[in-house]
Amino acid sequence: MTEAAAVSPEGRISPRDAGIWNDEQVRAWRRIVDFVHGQGAKMGMQLGHAGRKASTRPPWLGRASVPSSEGGWQSVAPSAVAFGDYATPRELTEAEIQGVVTDFAAAAKRALQAGVDAIEVHAAHGYLIHQFYSPLSNFRTDGYGGDFDGRVRFLLEVATAVRAAIGDEVPLFTRLSATDWADGGWTGDDTVRLSRLLADHGVDLIDVSSGGVSTAQRIPLVPGYQVPFAQWVRAEAKVPTAAVGLITEPRQAEQIVATGAADVVFLARALLRDPHWPLNAARVLGGDIEWPIQYVRARLER
């Protein structure tokens, strides 16, 4: 799975981010997808829009907004309220919101042209879609704000448009922040309710993460700290879930799936730290390793 590929230039988190908003990018992604397929693996693409967290510096250059003089741009959001010390975003009009929905659908089509096997809508971590459904960042009084139904409307429209764009056979995931970890914010109960609606709008799996929309968040960082949310959504909303977050050991991951806490475990940093994690997991758990044909061929040649 790629990390967030921006659906428009202004949807990038930083000026250095990848995107999927034009045909040149389709050709560039195709080379990567073809390589992944050549190794016998499948590939998914995560689609995102950073909203008020856009036009910011990469973390290793310091977390701050990038001014226009250095290649930055005006960020947008459901409401003109800044995230921490970032630049104040411009509030989107209803027509512009519809334009972003169209951008997600078009990006999904391009992702399929690049050959990806699954699509994930990134609706977590304080980015644009999360900014709409969280009461801590959405202060609109029109049909895209106010109560629960108004705040989740944008995401449901994105899910519907993306599903229509990719057809019925391509898996569609949605990453949600199950809680804002802040007073007055989005809650686990809200996530269960939203997950049911997303399933009705064509989403196959909920990727359950948390946080990111408030600088006042207080997150209890312990191994598997988000797994209970995945289990909650799976049990109450009756939709498949993925568990993420400080899942680092093979037996820990196996227990999550074996006990029914989630249907699948998604790994990110653990794989960056150890690209051989799957091989080590097979060794620890006693699984069989099906070596790709090029390894078998090399062994025979030796």
N, C-alpha and C positions, 0 to 999 in steps of 0.2 A: 504494500500500500504506500503510495506517495504521501507525503505530508501535503498540507493545503496548497493546491494549485489555484491561483486567483482566477476568478471568472471575469475580471475586468482589470485594466491597469490600476484604477483607483482602489481596487479591492486587495492589492498587495499589502502585506504587513510591512515589508521594507522594499526599497528600490531594487534590492538584489533577489527578490523572490521570483520563483517560477510562476508561470501562468498557462492558461489554455483558452485564450480569447481570440486567437487568430490561426490561420492555416499553417503559417510557418512553424508555430509551436506544435501543431499536430505532427508535422514531419519530424521535428526534433524528438518529441516523445516517442514516436514510432520506433526509432532506433533503439531506445531503451526497452520498450515493451517487447520488441522482437528478440532482444538479447535475453530478457527474463524468460520468455517462452522457449527460447532455445536451450535453456537449462532445465526444462521440464516443469517450470513453476507457473503459477497464475499471477496476475497483477491487477490491483485495484487502484483507483485514483480518488483522492479526497478533494472535493471542491469547496472553496471557501471565499469569503469576503471579510476583510478585517474590520470594516466599519470605522469606529473612532480609534481603533488601535492601528490604523493604517499609517503609512508614511512615517515609520519609525526606524531607528537605527537597528542593525543586527545586534544581538545581545553582547557580542564581544567588542563592540564599539561604543557601548554605553546606551542605556535605555532612555531615549529622548526622541522627540519628534524631529523629522528632517525638514528644514526650511526649503522653500521653493528655490532659493539660490543654490542649494546643493542637490537639486533633483527631487525634492519633495513635492507634495500636492495637498490640496484641501481635502481633509477627511470628511466622511459623512456618517450619519447615525440616525436612529429614530428620533432622538432629541439632541438639542445643542448643549450637551453636557459632557465635559471632558473626563477622560479616565486619568485620575491622578494629575501628574504634571504635564501630560501630553497636550497638544494643541486642541483647542475647542473645535468640535466638528460642526458641520452645517447640517441642519435638520432636513431629511429627505422629504420631498413632496410625495403625494400619493402616486402621481404619474411616474416619478423616479423609482418608487418602490416597485411598481410594475415592470419598470425597465430592468431592475436587478433580478426579478423573477425570470424574466426572459434571458438574462445573462447566464443564470444557472442552467437553464434548459439548453441553451446553445453550447455551453461548455461541456455539458454531459454528452451531447451529440458528438462534439469534437473528440472527447475522450474515447468514445467508441470507435471513431475513425482512426484513432491512434492504436486501437487494438486492445484496450483494457478489458478485463473480464468482469469488473464490478465497480460500482460507484458509491462513494460515501459523501453525504452532505455534512460539512462541518458546521454544526450548530451549537458549539460549546466554547468554553475558554474565553468568554468575554468578547468574542468577535461578533460581527453584525447581527446574525440571526439570534444569538444569545442576548444581545443588547435589546432586541425587540421583545423577547418573552420574559425577561427579568424586570420586575417592578423597580429595581434599583437604577435602571438606565433608560426606561421607557416612560416618558411623562406626556405622551401624546393624548389628545382628547378626541381624535377622529376614530375611524374604524380599525386602525392599527394600534390602538392603545387602550388605556382604561382597564377593563376587567380581563380575566384570563382569556376569554374567547378572542378579544381584540388583540391581545399581545401575542398569541400563538398563530394568528391568522397568516402572517408573513411566512412562517415556516411551513404551514400546511399548503400554502400556495406554491412554495418552492418544491415541496415534495411531490405535489400533483403534477407540476410542470415537468420535473425531471423524470418522473415515472412515464409520462406520456412521450417524452423525448427518447427514452431508451427502450421502450417496449416492455412486455411482460416477463421476458425470460432472463434479463440481466439482473443480478442481485443488487438491491438498493439498501444501503445502510445509512443510518443517521447517528452522528455523535452528539450526545447531549451532556450538558453539565447538570448532574442530578440535584445539586444544591449550590447555592451561592456562598455557603459558609459565612453568612452575614445576616444580622438582624433585619427583618423586613424583606428578605430576598426570596428567591425561588427555592422551593422545597422538594423533598422526595415525593410527597403526595402529588404535587404539581406534575412531577416527572412521570409518575404512573399514569395520571390522567392524559397527559400529552402523548405518551407512548401508545396508548389505546387508539388515539386519534390518528397518529402517524401510521399505525398498522392499517387502519381503514383507508388511508391515502396512499397505500402501495409500498410502504417501507417494510422490508423483510427482517431487519435486525437493528436493535438499538445498542450502540456502542456507548457504554455508560462511564462517563468521566465526571468531573466536577470543577467548580470554581472558575475564577478568571475574570469576573465582571466587576468586582469591587476591590478597592485597595484596603478595605477594612476586613477582608476575609481572614479567618483563622482556621487553618487546615491541620488536622491531626495526622501528621505524616508518619505512618507506621506501615509495615508490609501489608499489602492487600487492603489498604484503608478504604478503597472505593468498591470492593467486591460486594459488601452488603447491599449497596444500591443496585447493582446488577441483579442480585438475587431477588430483591424486592420487586423490581420491574418485571422480571421473568415470572415471578409467582403471581403478582397482582394484575399486571397488564396482559399476561398470557401471550407475550411475544418473545422470540429468541433474543438473547443478550450476549454482549461481549464484555468481559471484565478487563480492566486496565489499571495501571498505577502501582508501582513498587512491587511488581510480580517478577521475581528474579531467579527463582530456583525451580528446576524441573518438577520436583515433588510437590512444591507449592502450587504450580500451575495445574498439575495433574489432579490434585485434590479438588480444586475449584470446579473443574469439569466433571470429575467422577461423582461428586456429591450433589451436582445439579445446581450449584450456585450461579453458574453461567453456562452457556452453550459452547463458548469458545473463549480463549485468552488471546488478547492482542499484546504483542511485545514491541517496544520501541528502543528505549535506552539500553535495555539488557542485550539486545542484538547489536547495537552500536558498540557496546563495550566488548562483546564476544560474538563475532560473526559465526563461530562454530557452535553456538548455543543449541541448535537443533540436534547436531551430532552428539553433543554431550548429554542432551536429554534422552536420546535413544539409548545411549550407553547406561545412564543411571537407571532408567525405567525398564531396561531389558527389551526395547523394541528392535524390530528389524530395520536395517538401513537399506533402502532401495537406491543403489548408486546410479547416478546419471550415466548414460551410455558412453560419454566421452571418457569417464573414469574407467569403466570396464574395458574399453578399447585400449586405453593406455596400459592397463595392467597386462592385457593379453600380449601387447607388443613388447613389453619388457620380458 
